[in-house]
Amino acid sequence: MCLAIYKPKGIRIAKRYLKHGFQNNGDGAGFAICVDNQVEIFKGFWTFADFMRAYEPHADKSAIIHFRVATHGDKTSQNCHPFDLFAGKYAVIHNGILNIATNHQKDMSDTWHFAELVLAPMLTRFTFDHPALKYLIETSIGSYNKMVILRGDGAHVIYNENHGGWHKGAWYSNDSFKHGKTYMAACEAIETAWEKVTDKFPDFEGRSERGEITDAEYEAACEAADDPEYARACRLLERENKGENLTLAETALLAKVFERVDDDDCDILENAPSVEPEKMTEENACALGKM
């Protein structure tokens, strides 16, 4: 998968987002910043603690950040992103899999080959933000791939920007920053429980997508599931992901399902309504205690 991030100067990325990015894309991390009109690259981090020690002093600077999942090339510091172009003039990061032969230097990745054999020659002819170059690169790499170039003066360009997304002032190539591995594992368990429901009730899948399932039908289906708690959580998680406010009772159920998830890895309670202290029930207190 990989995760590519661009952040402007003055935008601080929450530590938990960086941690999730590292956890979900664990084949090496790196980042680049601008110093005295040159790009300075730091990469080859194999633990999150080492990454944060290097990154924290530069957290307010404009930067590109990358967490790798290896597809081509060895798992080495050299294959960690960013990649340098023209001795510090540019740095590039990439998310996706590029359709390019990797036999020029077999231990190096597809991104390295693209940077050396395609980007570098093109940047001798075009400015990195030239509309023609942007069109050519986006057309050649396809919408699945996203790429960011940072220039020494702090300027940047994002190729296929609309296939990633902005969140709290920073751009992310995908959503793998949002949740940690334990959260993702719980999501998979919930999805598996729901698949078992739809196996028993084949018409549920289409009707659910059209919003035709009544609460009574859904509750009956959950009771028939191998794990009713996980089956109920599926619908709640769906609503929470759409930004709906859950009741505290509903939140308590999700918190119970996600009890293995530590505070840094779980944003489930972010949208939960507040409760006045005198109205706090034991169940509500249990749910809020998970925050």
QUIHUPE-V82470 format. One record per residue. N is the residue number from 1. RES is the residue in one letter. SS is DSSP state (H for helix, E for strand, - for the rest). NEAR is the number of other ideal C-beta (glycine too) atoms within 10 Angstrom. Layout:
# QUIHUPE-V82470
((N,RES,SS,NEAR) (N,RES,SS,NEAR))
This chain:
# QUIHUPE-V82470
((1,M,-,15) (2,C,-,25) (3,L,E,27) (4,A,E,28) (5,I,E,24) (6,Y,E,24) (7,K,E,22) (8,P,-,13) (9,K,-,11) (10,G,-,9) (11,I,-,16) (12,R,-,11) (13,I,-,20) (14,A,-,14) (15,K,H,14) (16,R,H,18) (17,Y,H,21) (18,L,H,23) (19,K,H,17) (20,H,H,24) (21,G,H,27) (22,F,H,25) (23,Q,H,19) (24,N,H,22) (25,N,-,22) (26,G,-,17) (27,D,-,16) (28,G,-,23) (29,A,E,28) (30,G,E,25) (31,F,E,29) (32,A,E,30) (33,I,E,23) (34,C,E,23) (35,V,E,12) (36,D,-,7) (37,N,-,11) (38,Q,E,14) (39,V,E,26) (40,E,E,17) (41,I,E,18) (42,F,E,18) (43,K,E,23) (44,G,E,16) (45,F,E,21) (46,W,-,14) (47,T,-,11) (48,F,H,18) (49,A,H,9) (50,D,H,12) (51,F,H,24) (52,M,H,16) (53,R,H,11) (54,A,H,16) (55,Y,H,22) (56,E,H,11) (57,P,H,9) (58,H,H,16) (59,A,-,16) (60,D,-,13) (61,K,-,19) (62,S,-,19) (63,A,E,28) (64,I,E,26) (65,I,E,29) (66,H,E,28) (67,F,E,31) (68,R,-,27) (69,V,-,16) (70,A,-,16) (71,T,-,15) (72,H,-,18) (73,G,-,19) (74,D,-,13) (75,K,-,14) (76,T,-,14) (77,S,H,12) (78,Q,H,15) (79,N,H,23) (80,C,-,25) (81,H,-,28) (82,P,-,27) (83,F,E,27) (84,D,E,16) (85,L,E,19) (86,F,-,12) (87,A,-,8) (88,G,-,17) (89,K,-,15) (90,Y,E,24) (91,A,E,30) (92,V,E,28) (93,I,E,30) (94,H,E,28) (95,N,E,28) (96,G,-,22) (97,I,-,18) (98,L,-,22) (99,N,-,12) (100,I,-,17) (101,A,-,10) (102,T,-,18) (103,N,-,6) (104,H,-,11) (105,Q,-,13) (106,K,-,10) (107,D,-,12) (108,M,-,19) (109,S,-,27) (110,D,H,20) (111,T,H,30) (112,W,H,22) (113,H,H,20) (114,F,H,23) (115,A,H,26) (116,E,H,15) (117,L,H,13) (118,V,H,16) (119,L,H,20) (120,A,H,15) (121,P,H,9) (122,M,H,14) (123,L,H,20) (124,T,-,7) (125,R,-,9) (126,F,-,14) (127,T,-,12) (128,F,-,21) (129,D,-,13) (130,H,-,14) (131,P,H,9) (132,A,H,11) (133,L,H,18) (134,K,H,17) (135,Y,H,11) (136,L,H,15) (137,I,H,21) (138,E,H,18) (139,T,H,9) (140,S,H,14) (141,I,H,21) (142,G,-,13) (143,S,-,11) (144,Y,-,12) (145,N,-,24) (146,K,E,26) (147,M,E,24) (148,V,E,27) (149,I,E,27) (150,L,E,25) (151,R,E,21) (152,G,-,18) (153,D,-,12) (154,G,-,15) (155,A,-,14) (156,H,E,21) (157,V,E,20) (158,I,E,20) (159,Y,E,21) (160,N,-,20) (161,E,H,17) (162,N,H,9) (163,H,H,17) (164,G,-,20) (165,G,E,12) (166,W,E,11) (167,H,E,15) (168,K,-,11) (169,G,-,11) (170,A,E,19) (171,W,E,20) (172,Y,E,24) (173,S,-,27) (174,N,-,19) (175,D,-,14) (176,S,-,22) (177,F,-,26) (178,K,-,18) (179,H,-,23) (180,G,-,21) (181,K,H,13) (182,T,H,16) (183,Y,H,21) (184,M,H,17) (185,A,H,14) (186,A,H,22) (187,C,H,17) (188,E,H,10) (189,A,H,15) (190,I,H,24) (191,E,H,12) (192,T,H,14) (193,A,H,21) (194,W,H,25) (195,E,H,13) (196,K,H,15) (197,V,H,22) (198,T,H,15) (199,D,H,12) (200,K,H,11) (201,F,-,18) (202,P,-,8) (203,D,-,10) (204,F,H,18) (205,E,H,14) (206,G,H,10) (207,R,H,13) (208,S,H,20) (209,E,H,9) (210,R,-,8) (211,G,-,6) (212,E,-,11) (213,I,-,16) (214,T,-,9) (215,D,H,8) (216,A,H,8) (217,E,H,14) (218,Y,H,18) (219,E,H,14) (220,A,H,11) (221,A,H,21) (222,C,H,20) (223,E,H,10) (224,A,H,13) (225,A,-,21) (226,D,-,12) (227,D,-,17) (228,P,H,15) (229,E,H,13) (230,Y,H,21) (231,A,H,23) (232,R,H,23) (233,A,H,25) (234,C,H,23) (235,R,H,19) (236,L,H,19) (237,L,H,21) (238,E,H,13) (239,R,H,15) (240,E,H,21) (241,N,H,10) (242,K,-,7) (243,G,-,8) (244,E,-,11) (245,N,-,11) (246,L,-,20) (247,T,-,13) (248,L,H,22) (249,A,H,11) (250,E,H,19) (251,T,H,25) (252,A,H,23) (253,L,H,18) (254,L,H,24) (255,A,H,21) (256,K,H,13) (257,V,H,23) (258,F,-,23) (259,E,-,11) (260,R,-,11) (261,V,-,21) (262,D,-,12) (263,D,H,10) (264,D,H,13) (265,D,H,21) (266,C,-,22) (267,D,-,16) (268,I,H,22) (269,L,H,20) (270,E,H,9) (271,N,H,13) (272,A,-,22) (273,P,-,9) (274,S,-,6) (275,V,-,14) (276,E,-,6) (277,P,H,6) (278,E,H,5) (279,K,H,8) (280,M,-,12) (281,T,-,12) (282,E,H,8) (283,E,H,13) (284,N,H,17) (285,A,H,13) (286,C,H,14) (287,A,H,25) (288,L,H,17) (289,G,-,10) (290,K,-,19) (291,M,-,13))
